[in-house]
Amino acid sequence: MEIRILDASLERFIESLEKPMIAKVLRTIDLLEKFGPKLEPPHTKKISTHLFELRISGKQEIRIFYSFHKSQILLLHGFVKKSQKIP
């Protein structure tokens, strides 16, 4: 499946992370691209019918929301998780 970043702010967010976290994020995105909807926890979590969360753990807990559209995976928004609540 093809990965598509819908907003440049997500690219800036990823680039703002520390190098080891950038590597983990890119590795997890590669897994998502390779396995698509077959990727399972702990790497992903279903939030609602069409919204999913990519989960990257390390020094920081990174979350990236994504959705599927035809043969594409749309990366929507990323953030550093600081609590149990989804922003």
C-alpha angles and dihedrals in degrees: 000000000000119000116220126184108211100194130039089219088072090055090049090048092053092046090052093061124095114272096253090052092047088055091050092048092050092046091052091047087052089054090050091050091049099044102025113181090358092069108112139193137325086041097045142022131194111238099178139337095296103012125086136178124225107212122208118180128194135096084340131027107239123192127190121187116218142169138195122244118177105305094342135092109214115208106208115173140352134201144161109256112233102164142011092269122095109229 
